[in-house]
Amino acid sequence: MKKILLFIFIIAFIGSSAAQVTVFEGSLKEAIIKGNTEGKQVLAMLSSTTCAPCKAIVADILPLEEVGSYVNKNYIFLKYIIDEADPDDIQKTYGVSSYPTFLFLDKDGKEFTRATGGANSAKIFIDKLESAKSDPLNMLREKFVSNPAEYGDKYIESLVKVGDKRKLKEVYETLFYTYSEETFFDKYLSKVQYFFGLDSQIINYLIENFEWAEKRYGEKCTMMLKSMVSNPAWTLTLTKERSDQKQLLNELSTTIGKYPFLSSALTDFTLQNKGLILESDISSLCKILLKRSQTLNDSDKQNLLIFLTHLAKQKNYDIHKPILIDTADKLSNTLKNKINLTQLLF
């Protein structure tokens, strides 16, 4: 009798285990490989320890036979508790900020749609996933992937409506390599500043071909680039991603030296963020700027003079005031019409 009961228990346990959602234990890369082998997409659930709807789905929905049969048949299922562990860096990679989020990934690991929010029944949960898959936006994405030039504007319009900035950025990047540079900027110049920084290839193309861009697009292009430099968002990027002061100094000096038309905006940037440049690095900055000034015209040299004298007037740079003034003086001596530094300094 005991053996019969034990056998029934084992069968019931096996049946219960087989019915619930199978969570893949490997990495995201391994899940994608497995999915390609089995002809399945990857479905990744992102949750957090403080998310009540996440806990409810894990405890009450994923163990259900109906849900298990549906998910196991169609997907390789991954589950992440982001604030405990995120070995695949999936939150940052896919820009997830709310929980639960279910990411649908294609054979290359690219997201083609997502579903968010909780569910209190098997039907609601499955309907949520099915609805995300059949979303018109997802269908439009597939058309865009096959023909970016034809469906780019329609896809952008739809993404703007739902406010998906991450996907918009990806679309603009694709279109940049789809069109010629002239066609791309003719269509999207006024849009790209909201999605790309000075370190992107798209914006750098404008900077490196500034004479062409200024001639073609006029003052609006110049103003756009200057506004990007003095934008608080760029400041935040510098402070977050370039914690090494020498790296920051090098980027700042490189930008001033290579793209002198941005000097006035960089002056404002420096004044607003006095603590970003270490005083001990000022001498290096002066040497770099003085060397690069040799290739500049008088107008651009005057911009650098303004930048140097503004720094010299800051109290936290008092100790380096002599070298700043000396550098400015040397720069002034190379001008056809020498500038009175006293007027700039006081």
C-alpha positions in Angstrom: 0.0 0.0 0.0 2.8 2.4 0.9 4.5 1.6 -2.4 1.3 2.4 -4.3 0.9 5.7 -2.5 4.6 6.6 -3.1 4.1 5.8 -6.8 1.0 8.0 -7.0 2.9 10.8 -5.3 5.8 10.5 -7.7 3.6 10.5 -10.7 1.7 13.5 -9.4 4.9 15.4 -8.6 6.3 14.6 -12.1 3.0 15.7 -13.7 3.0 18.9 -11.7 6.6 19.7 -12.5 6.0 19.1 -16.2 3.0 21.4 -16.3 4.5 24.5 -14.9 6.7 27.0 -16.8 10.2 25.6 -17.3 12.8 28.3 -16.4 16.0 28.0 -18.4 19.0 28.0 -16.1 21.7 29.1 -18.5 22.8 32.5 -19.8 20.9 34.7 -22.2 23.4 33.8 -25.0 22.8 30.1 -24.3 19.0 30.6 -24.3 19.2 32.3 -27.7 21.2 29.4 -29.1 18.8 26.9 -27.6 15.8 28.8 -29.0 17.4 28.8 -32.5 17.9 25.1 -32.2 14.4 24.4 -31.1 12.7 27.0 -33.3 11.5 29.0 -30.3 11.8 32.7 -29.2 13.3 33.8 -25.9 10.9 35.2 -23.4 12.6 36.9 -20.4 10.8 38.0 -17.3 12.4 40.9 -15.4 11.3 41.4 -11.8 12.4 42.8 -8.5 12.2 41.7 -4.9 9.9 44.6 -4.0 7.5 44.0 -6.9 4.2 42.5 -5.6 2.7 41.7 -9.1 6.0 39.9 -9.9 5.8 37.7 -6.9 2.1 36.9 -7.6 3.0 35.8 -11.2 5.8 33.6 -10.0 3.8 32.0 -7.2 0.3 31.8 -8.7 0.6 32.0 -12.6 3.8 30.3 -13.7 3.0 27.0 -11.9 -0.4 26.7 -13.7 -0.6 23.8 -16.3 -2.3 26.0 -18.9 0.4 28.6 -18.7 3.2 26.0 -18.6 2.0 24.3 -21.7 1.7 27.6 -23.6 5.1 29.0 -22.5 7.1 25.8 -22.8 5.7 25.1 -26.3 6.6 28.6 -27.7 9.5 30.0 -25.7 12.8 29.5 -23.9 11.8 31.2 -20.6 14.3 33.2 -18.5 13.6 34.8 -15.2 15.6 37.7 -13.6 15.3 39.3 -10.2 17.2 42.4 -11.2 18.1 43.8 -7.7 19.5 40.4 -6.7 21.4 39.4 -9.9 21.6 40.5 -13.5 24.5 38.5 -14.9 23.5 39.2 -18.5 23.2 43.0 -17.8 19.7 42.7 -19.4 18.1 45.6 -17.6 20.6 48.1 -19.1 20.8 46.4 -22.5 17.1 46.6 -23.1 16.3 49.7 -21.0 13.8 48.2 -18.6 12.6 50.5 -15.8 9.3 48.9 -14.6 8.4 45.5 -13.4 7.3 42.9 -14.3 8.5 43.3 -17.9 8.4 40.4 -20.4 10.9 40.8 -23.2 10.4 38.9 -26.5 13.7 38.4 -28.2 14.3 37.2 -31.7 17.0 34.7 -33.0 19.7 37.4 -32.8 18.7 38.5 -29.2 17.0 41.7 -30.4 13.8 42.8 -28.7 10.9 42.8 -31.0 8.2 43.6 -28.4 7.5 43.6 -24.7 4.6 43.1 -22.3 4.4 44.8 -18.9 2.2 44.5 -15.7 0.7 41.7 -13.7 -2.0 39.1 -14.3 -4.3 37.3 -11.9 -5.3 34.4 -14.1 -3.9 32.1 -16.8 -6.1 33.6 -19.4 -5.1 37.2 -18.7 -1.5 36.2 -18.6 -1.6 34.3 -21.9 -3.7 37.0 -23.5 -1.2 39.6 -22.4 1.6 37.7 -24.2 -0.4 37.1 -27.3 -1.5 40.7 -27.5 2.1 41.9 -27.3 3.1 39.5 -30.1 0.3 40.6 -32.4 0.7 44.3 -31.7 0.5 46.4 -34.9 3.7 48.1 -33.8 5.5 44.8 -33.8 4.2 44.0 -37.3 5.3 47.4 -38.4 8.8 46.7 -37.0 9.0 43.6 -39.1 8.2 45.6 -42.2 10.8 48.2 -41.2 13.5 45.6 -40.7 12.8 44.2 -44.3 12.6 47.7 -45.9 13.9 50.6 -43.7 13.6 53.3 -46.3 9.9 52.6 -47.1 8.6 52.0 -43.5 11.0 54.2 -41.5 8.8 57.3 -41.2 5.7 55.2 -40.4 7.6 53.3 -37.7 9.0 56.5 -36.2 5.5 58.0 -36.1 4.2 55.0 -34.2 7.1 54.9 -31.8 6.7 58.6 -31.0 3.1 58.0 -30.1 4.0 55.3 -27.5 7.1 57.2 -26.3 9.6 54.4 -27.0 12.8 56.5 -27.1 15.1 53.5 -27.0 13.6 52.0 -30.2 13.5 55.4 -31.8 17.2 55.7 -31.3 17.7 52.3 -32.9 15.6 53.3 -35.9 17.5 56.5 -36.5 20.8 54.5 -36.3 19.5 52.1 -38.9 18.3 54.9 -41.2 21.7 56.7 -40.9 23.3 53.7 -42.6 20.4 53.2 -45.0 20.4 56.7 -46.5 23.2 58.9 -47.8 24.3 61.4 -45.2 22.7 64.2 -47.0 19.3 62.5 -47.2 19.4 61.4 -43.6 20.2 64.8 -42.2 17.7 66.5 -44.6 15.0 64.4 -43.1 16.0 64.0 -39.5 18.5 66.8 -38.5 16.0 68.4 -36.0 15.3 65.0 -34.4 18.6 63.4 -33.7 19.8 65.8 -31.0 17.1 64.2 -28.6 18.5 60.7 -29.0 22.3 61.0 -29.5 25.2 62.6 -27.7 28.5 64.0 -28.9 30.1 60.6 -28.7 27.7 59.1 -31.3 28.7 58.5 -35.0 25.7 60.5 -36.2 26.5 63.7 -34.3 30.3 63.2 -34.9 29.6 63.2 -38.6 28.1 66.6 -38.3 31.0 67.9 -36.2 33.7 66.4 -38.4 32.0 67.8 -41.5 31.0 71.0 -39.9 31.7 73.3 -42.8 29.5 71.2 -45.0 26.8 71.0 -42.4 26.8 74.7 -41.6 26.6 75.6 -45.3 23.8 73.2 -45.9 21.7 73.7 -42.8 22.8 77.1 -41.6 22.6 78.5 -38.1 20.2 75.8 -36.9 22.9 73.2 -37.1 25.4 75.3 -35.2 22.8 76.1 -32.5 21.9 72.5 -32.2 25.5 71.3 -31.6 26.1 74.2 -29.1 23.0 73.4 -27.2 24.0 69.8 -27.0 27.4 70.7 -25.4 25.8 73.0 -22.8 22.9 70.6 -22.2 22.7 69.3 -18.6 22.1 65.8 -20.0 25.6 65.9 -21.5 27.0 67.1 -18.2 25.4 64.1 -16.6 26.9 61.8 -19.2 30.3 63.2 -18.5 30.1 62.9 -14.7 28.6 59.4 -14.8 30.6 57.7 -17.6 33.9 59.5 -17.3 34.7 59.4 -13.6 38.4 59.5 -14.4 39.4 63.2 -14.3 42.2 62.9 -16.8 39.9 61.1 -19.2 37.4 64.0 -18.8 40.1 66.6 -19.2 41.3 64.9 -22.4 37.7 64.8 -23.8 37.1 68.4 -23.0 40.4 69.6 -24.4 40.0 67.4 -27.5 36.6 68.9 -28.1 37.8 72.4 -27.7 40.9 71.9 -29.9 39.2 69.9 -32.6 35.9 71.7 -32.8 36.7 75.4 -31.8 33.2 76.6 -32.8 32.0 74.9 -29.7 34.4 76.8 -27.4 31.9 79.3 -26.1 29.4 76.6 -25.2 32.2 74.6 -23.5 33.1 77.7 -21.5 29.6 77.8 -20.1 29.8 74.1 -19.4 33.0 74.5 -17.5 31.8 77.4 -15.5 28.7 75.4 -14.5 30.7 72.4 -13.5 33.8 73.8 -11.8 34.6 70.7 -9.9 34.9 68.5 -13.0 38.4 69.6 -13.9 41.1 69.0 -11.3 43.3 72.0 -10.6 46.4 69.8 -11.1 45.4 69.1 -14.7 45.1 72.8 -15.7 48.8 72.9 -16.9 48.1 69.9 -19.2 45.0 71.6 -20.5 46.9 74.8 -21.3 49.7 72.9 -23.2 47.2 71.0 -25.3 45.2 74.1 -26.1 48.2 76.2 -27.0 49.5 73.5 -29.3 46.2 73.0 -31.1 45.7 76.8 -31.4 48.4 76.8 -34.0 46.0 75.5 -36.6 43.1 77.9 -35.7 42.0 81.1 -37.3 41.8 84.3 -35.2 38.1 84.0 -34.5 38.6 80.5 -33.1 41.6 81.6 -31.1 39.5 84.4 -29.5 37.0 81.7 -28.4 39.8 79.9 -26.7 41.0 83.1 -25.0 37.5 83.6 -23.6 37.6 80.0 -22.3 41.0 80.4 -20.6 40.2 83.8 -19.0 36.9 82.6 -17.7 38.7 79.7 -16.0 41.3 82.2 -14.6 38.5 84.2 -12.9 37.3 81.2 -10.9 38.3 81.1 -7.3 39.0 77.4 -7.2 41.6 77.9 -10.0 43.4 80.8 -8.2 46.5 78.7 -7.8 46.7 78.2 -11.5 45.8 81.7 -12.5 49.4 82.5 -13.6 49.6 79.7 -16.1 46.1 80.4 -17.4 47.0 84.0 -18.0 50.4 83.1 -19.5 48.7 80.7 -21.9 46.1 83.3 -22.8 48.8 85.9 -23.3 50.8 83.6 -25.7 47.6 83.0 -27.6 46.8 86.7 -27.8 50.3 87.4 -29.2 49.5 85.2 -32.2 46.5 87.3 -33.2 46.6 90.0 -35.8 44.9 92.3 -33.4 46.1 91.6 -29.9 43.4 91.5 -27.3 43.7 93.4 -24.0 43.5 90.5 -21.5 42.8 92.9 -18.6 39.4 93.6 -20.1 38.6 89.9 -20.2 39.9 89.2 -16.8 38.3 92.0 -14.8 
